[in-house]
Amino acid sequence: MTAGTVTAVRGSVVDLHFPETLPLLHHQVICTDKLRWRVSGDRCSDRRCH
């Protein structure tokens, strides 16, 4: 498994595996509905996500 690998699970929150950015995980939110990654503080820009 390489750095930056994303395990996507449709309909649920995606677990990020970024060893290089662990301190920033709380700022990383995944929109699994569209498989689109967004950084928006602690929440996703899309209302349908998380």
Number of C-alpha atoms within 10 A of each C-alpha: 6 8 11 12 12 14 11 16 12 12 13 13 16 17 15 18 16 15 12 9 14 12 9 10 15 12 15 18 23 23 23 18 16 12 13 10 14 15 15 12 11 11 17 18 15 14 8 10 16 15
